[in-house]
């Protein structure tokens, strides 16, 4: 068995290769930045009283939101879940 032995838990010898891995410390690492396209979320809409946001006012439920309660743009998505019935994806 080429110096390897089988055990009751591993009846066949292991044939995996391993190699040491090293990392150099080169100072500080800048966090990755995520850029959102300028128009991303421009049509999103939500109600101040809801935990759901809509992709656009084309959704029947979104169209029913009173103007005084309406939040639009990227702020509409913050802390909310996408409406499953939204017609626009």
C-alpha positions as CSV (number, residue, x, y, z in Angstrom):
1,X,0.0,0.0,0.0
2,X,2.9,2.4,-0.5
3,X,3.3,3.3,3.2
4,X,-0.3,4.3,3.6
5,X,-2.6,2.2,5.7
6,X,-6.3,1.6,5.6
7,X,-8.4,2.0,8.7
8,X,-11.9,0.8,9.6
9,X,-13.2,4.3,9.0
10,X,-11.3,4.8,5.7
11,X,-10.9,1.3,4.1
12,X,-9.1,2.8,1.1
13,X,-5.9,4.8,1.5
14,X,-6.1,8.6,0.9
15,X,-4.7,9.7,-2.4
16,X,-5.2,13.5,-1.9
17,X,-2.3,15.9,-2.3
18,X,-1.8,18.8,0.0
19,X,0.5,21.8,-0.2
20,X,1.4,24.6,2.2
21,X,-0.4,27.9,1.5
22,X,1.2,31.2,2.6
23,X,-0.1,34.8,2.6
24,X,2.0,37.9,2.7
25,X,1.0,40.8,4.9
26,X,1.2,43.8,2.6
27,X,-0.4,46.4,4.8
28,X,-4.0,47.5,4.8
29,X,-6.5,46.1,2.4
30,X,-9.2,48.5,1.1
31,X,-12.7,47.2,1.3
32,X,-14.4,46.4,-2.0
33,X,-16.7,49.0,-3.2
34,X,-20.0,48.3,-4.8
35,X,-21.3,50.7,-7.4
36,X,-24.9,50.9,-8.2
37,X,-25.9,52.2,-11.6
38,X,-27.3,55.8,-11.4
39,X,-30.8,54.6,-12.6
40,X,-30.9,51.5,-10.4
41,X,-34.0,51.6,-8.3
42,X,-35.3,54.8,-9.7
43,X,-38.7,53.3,-10.1
44,X,-38.9,51.4,-6.8
45,X,-41.7,52.4,-4.6
46,X,-42.9,51.5,-1.1
47,X,-45.3,52.6,1.6
48,X,-43.9,54.1,4.8
49,X,-46.3,51.7,6.6
50,X,-45.1,48.5,4.8
51,X,-42.1,46.1,4.8
52,X,-42.6,45.4,1.1
53,X,-41.2,47.3,-1.9
54,X,-42.3,47.3,-5.5
55,X,-40.3,47.5,-8.7
56,X,-42.6,50.2,-10.1
57,X,-46.0,51.8,-9.9
58,X,-47.1,49.4,-12.6
59,X,-47.8,46.9,-9.8
60,X,-51.4,47.2,-8.8
61,X,-50.6,47.2,-5.1
62,X,-47.9,49.9,-5.6
63,X,-50.3,52.1,-7.5
64,X,-52.7,52.0,-4.5
65,X,-50.1,53.6,-2.1
66,X,-51.3,57.0,-1.0
67,X,-48.9,59.8,-2.2
68,X,-48.4,61.0,1.4
69,X,-47.1,57.5,2.4
70,X,-45.1,56.8,-0.8
71,X,-41.3,56.4,-0.7
72,X,-39.5,56.1,-4.0
73,X,-36.1,55.4,-5.4
74,X,-33.4,53.3,-3.6
75,X,-34.8,54.3,-0.2
76,X,-37.9,52.3,-0.9
77,X,-35.9,49.1,-0.8
78,X,-34.1,49.7,2.5
79,X,-35.3,47.2,5.1
80,X,-38.0,45.8,2.8
81,X,-38.7,42.7,0.8
82,X,-39.6,42.6,-2.8
83,X,-43.3,42.1,-3.5
84,X,-43.7,38.6,-5.0
85,X,-46.6,39.7,-7.2
86,X,-44.8,42.6,-8.9
87,X,-45.3,42.3,-12.7
88,X,-42.0,43.9,-13.5
89,X,-38.8,41.9,-12.9
